[in-house]
Amino acid sequence: MNTFKNTVYRLTRAIPKGKVATYGQLARLAGRPKAARMIGTFMRTNPDAPHTPCHRVVASNGALTGYSGKGGIQEKRTMLEVEGVHFNHGKVDLSRSLWIGS
């Protein structure tokens, strides 16, 4: 069965290194545009990290929010920087690092 949660995790696994998606973007791509908060819950309870790279999901303004992995938000930022994600004034530069998923 292909549940909404499975669809979200599949989309998350498609985000390449050096790119990010927003919670709202994943909600839209998964067919439930008003479910951005639910996406956050899915990322927080991700049973398959790092294979499902929840650290590549950020707020719509590029802010790093919620990361339940060891090291918290600072570790999320470090992982994104290592992968080549661009930052500007403490937030992900979405003009350079936003994944255009399908």
Backbone bond lengths (Angstrom), bond angles and torsions (degrees), N, CA, C in turn:
res aa  C-N    CA-C-N  psi(-1)  N-CA   C-N-CA  omega(-1)  CA-C   N-CA-C  phi
1 M - - - 1.453 - - 1.537 109.13 -
2 N 1.315 116.13 135.12 1.463 121.45 -178.94 1.523 109.22 -99.10
3 T 1.320 116.96 93.20 1.450 120.90 -178.56 1.524 110.85 -83.95
4 F 1.318 114.92 165.84 1.456 120.63 177.04 1.529 110.30 -56.49
5 K 1.315 117.23 -44.16 1.467 121.15 -179.46 1.526 110.56 -61.23
6 N 1.318 117.49 -44.15 1.466 120.37 179.09 1.522 111.09 -62.86
7 T 1.328 116.69 -38.23 1.462 121.01 177.57 1.523 110.26 -62.61
8 V 1.324 116.57 -43.68 1.468 121.14 179.63 1.527 110.29 -62.69
9 Y 1.314 117.26 -44.77 1.467 119.94 179.49 1.531 110.96 -65.31
10 R 1.324 117.38 -37.92 1.475 120.41 177.38 1.525 109.97 -62.62
11 L 1.332 117.08 -44.45 1.466 120.95 177.78 1.521 111.11 -62.66
12 T 1.312 116.85 -41.68 1.465 121.36 179.79 1.525 110.68 -61.40
13 R 1.325 116.55 -40.11 1.468 119.62 178.02 1.527 111.90 -66.33
14 A 1.318 117.78 -20.13 1.470 121.62 179.74 1.528 113.01 -82.14
15 I 1.335 118.40 -13.11 1.462 121.05 179.79 1.530 107.61 -69.62
16 P 1.324 117.56 118.39 1.472 118.98 -177.02 1.531 112.51 -76.72
17 K 1.320 115.49 159.67 1.461 120.45 173.64 1.517 108.52 -56.87
18 G 1.322 116.22 140.82 1.455 121.46 179.90 1.516 113.40 89.21
19 K 1.338 117.12 -0.82 1.462 122.17 179.73 1.519 109.66 -130.03
20 V 1.322 115.61 160.59 1.460 122.47 175.64 1.520 108.83 -133.86
21 A 1.317 115.26 162.92 1.463 122.53 170.76 1.523 106.52 -125.58
22 T 1.312 116.60 160.19 1.460 119.91 175.87 1.530 108.73 -98.26
23 Y 1.319 115.42 160.35 1.466 120.61 177.68 1.528 109.68 -57.70
24 G 1.327 116.45 -45.27 1.455 120.84 -179.87 1.520 112.67 -65.26
25 Q 1.306 116.35 -38.55 1.463 120.95 178.34 1.528 110.05 -61.03
26 L 1.330 117.11 -45.98 1.463 120.13 178.78 1.524 110.88 -63.53
27 A 1.321 116.73 -39.06 1.470 120.00 177.93 1.532 110.44 -60.52
28 R 1.323 116.46 -45.09 1.479 120.05 179.23 1.523 110.88 -64.31
29 L 1.327 117.17 -46.74 1.457 120.72 -178.92 1.529 111.98 -62.87
30 A 1.325 116.99 -29.73 1.455 121.42 -179.74 1.530 112.17 -86.77
31 G 1.343 116.69 -1.42 1.454 120.27 174.94 1.511 116.63 92.69
32 R 1.324 117.51 8.94 1.469 120.94 178.08 1.521 108.71 -133.20
33 P 1.331 117.32 77.81 1.467 121.90 -171.30 1.528 116.12 -59.34
34 K 1.308 118.66 -18.33 1.467 120.30 -179.34 1.525 112.22 -98.66
35 A 1.319 117.11 12.81 1.470 120.95 -173.57 1.529 114.11 -103.52
36 A 1.316 118.03 26.69 1.469 120.51 -177.51 1.530 112.15 -57.76
37 R 1.308 117.62 -39.31 1.473 119.81 -179.95 1.528 110.94 -66.16
38 M 1.323 116.06 -35.67 1.457 119.94 177.42 1.532 110.24 -64.95
39 I 1.332 115.92 -35.88 1.468 119.80 177.09 1.529 109.04 -60.56
40 G 1.326 116.39 -41.27 1.462 120.48 177.42 1.520 111.75 -59.20
41 T 1.314 116.75 -41.04 1.457 120.90 177.43 1.523 110.49 -63.62
42 F 1.327 116.65 -43.01 1.463 120.19 178.62 1.532 110.97 -61.61
43 M 1.322 116.69 -40.49 1.461 119.59 -179.44 1.534 110.23 -67.14
44 R 1.324 116.31 -39.50 1.463 121.05 -178.69 1.537 111.47 -66.48
45 T 1.334 116.98 -30.16 1.465 121.15 -177.00 1.528 111.52 -107.92
46 N 1.309 117.13 20.19 1.461 123.54 -178.54 1.533 110.25 -56.18
47 P 1.338 117.58 114.95 1.458 119.71 -178.28 1.528 113.72 -84.79
48 D 1.329 117.18 -2.73 1.459 120.59 -170.23 1.526 113.43 -126.44
49 A 1.330 116.65 29.59 1.471 119.09 176.56 1.520 108.06 -74.18
50 P 1.280 120.32 143.79 1.460 129.17 3.01 1.532 114.19 -90.63
51 H 1.346 117.59 0.60 1.470 119.34 179.28 1.528 110.96 -57.76
52 T 1.325 117.40 -37.71 1.458 122.41 171.76 1.529 105.17 -102.19
53 P 1.346 117.47 100.20 1.471 121.78 -167.86 1.532 114.20 -78.66
54 C 1.323 115.58 77.01 1.459 120.53 -178.39 1.526 112.51 -61.60
55 H 1.335 117.64 -21.29 1.467 119.90 179.16 1.530 111.40 -66.23
56 R 1.328 118.35 -14.76 1.462 122.02 179.63 1.530 113.09 -88.35
57 V 1.323 117.25 10.98 1.461 121.43 178.85 1.524 108.12 -111.20
58 V 1.341 115.70 126.98 1.467 121.82 -173.89 1.523 110.33 -132.04
59 A 1.318 115.79 171.58 1.464 121.66 177.54 1.531 110.62 -69.22
60 S 1.312 116.02 162.46 1.470 121.52 -176.50 1.524 113.52 -63.84
61 N 1.334 117.28 -17.84 1.466 120.09 177.77 1.533 111.97 -100.95
62 G 1.338 116.07 7.97 1.454 120.52 179.47 1.518 114.57 89.75
63 A 1.329 117.11 -2.37 1.467 120.24 179.57 1.513 110.38 -68.74
64 L 1.327 114.69 146.46 1.455 120.43 175.77 1.515 107.60 -87.73
65 T 1.302 116.17 112.63 1.458 121.00 -179.43 1.513 108.46 -119.98
66 G 1.294 115.30 154.80 1.439 123.83 174.11 1.511 117.44 35.51
67 Y 1.287 116.28 107.35 1.450 121.02 170.58 1.520 106.84 -140.74
68 S 1.318 116.16 113.09 1.466 119.92 -173.94 1.522 112.90 -89.44
69 G 1.317 117.25 -1.89 1.466 120.28 178.14 1.519 111.40 -72.26
70 K 1.313 114.71 167.06 1.460 121.17 179.45 1.533 109.86 -57.07
71 G 1.315 116.76 132.33 1.458 121.40 178.77 1.513 113.82 94.50
72 G 1.327 117.59 -10.56 1.463 121.88 175.08 1.518 114.17 59.80
73 I 1.330 114.78 -149.16 1.470 122.40 -175.28 1.527 111.94 -58.89
74 Q 1.315 118.31 -38.12 1.475 119.91 -179.62 1.521 110.55 -62.95
75 E 1.324 117.12 -40.03 1.463 120.51 177.86 1.528 110.62 -67.04
76 K 1.330 116.57 -37.71 1.471 120.54 176.56 1.526 109.49 -58.99
77 R 1.316 116.04 -46.68 1.468 119.86 179.34 1.534 110.91 -62.01
78 T 1.311 116.42 -44.76 1.459 120.25 -179.90 1.528 110.60 -59.06
79 M 1.323 116.91 -46.41 1.469 120.10 179.79 1.526 110.81 -60.52
80 L 1.330 116.94 -42.72 1.465 120.26 -179.94 1.524 111.36 -65.86
81 E 1.333 117.16 -41.29 1.464 120.42 178.23 1.527 111.04 -61.81
82 V 1.333 116.48 -44.11 1.468 120.99 179.25 1.529 110.28 -60.12
83 E 1.322 116.60 -35.30 1.469 121.50 -179.85 1.529 113.12 -78.72
84 G 1.339 117.26 -9.70 1.454 120.47 176.91 1.513 115.86 100.47
85 V 1.322 117.40 13.53 1.470 120.92 177.33 1.528 108.23 -71.93
86 H 1.324 115.94 138.34 1.467 121.91 -178.40 1.528 110.79 -92.96
87 F 1.328 114.75 139.30 1.463 121.95 178.52 1.520 110.22 -118.14
88 N 1.321 114.89 151.99 1.457 122.11 176.70 1.527 107.25 -145.02
89 H 1.321 117.45 118.57 1.466 122.98 -179.91 1.521 111.94 54.60
90 G 1.330 117.29 42.62 1.456 121.99 174.22 1.515 116.02 83.16
91 K 1.318 117.34 -1.35 1.460 121.11 179.74 1.524 108.99 -122.44
92 V 1.329 115.50 157.86 1.455 119.56 175.57 1.524 108.54 -63.42
93 D 1.311 116.65 132.48 1.467 121.76 175.74 1.527 106.79 -79.54
94 L 1.330 115.08 94.46 1.469 120.50 -175.48 1.529 112.13 -65.44
95 S 1.328 117.68 -24.09 1.462 119.09 178.76 1.536 111.34 -67.52
96 R 1.332 116.43 -20.67 1.467 120.93 -179.48 1.526 113.19 -110.61
97 S 1.325 117.16 -26.18 1.464 118.81 -169.60 1.529 115.01 -119.59
98 L 1.330 118.39 3.85 1.460 119.84 -179.93 1.506 110.85 -75.44
99 W 1.317 116.20 129.06 1.463 122.72 176.51 1.526 108.53 -77.45
100 I 1.291 115.46 133.45 1.463 120.74 176.22 1.529 105.62 -102.16
101 G 1.323 115.17 87.76 1.459 120.68 -176.75 1.508 112.22 -82.74
102 S 1.299 112.80 167.13 1.470 118.12 177.19 1.503 110.53 -132.49
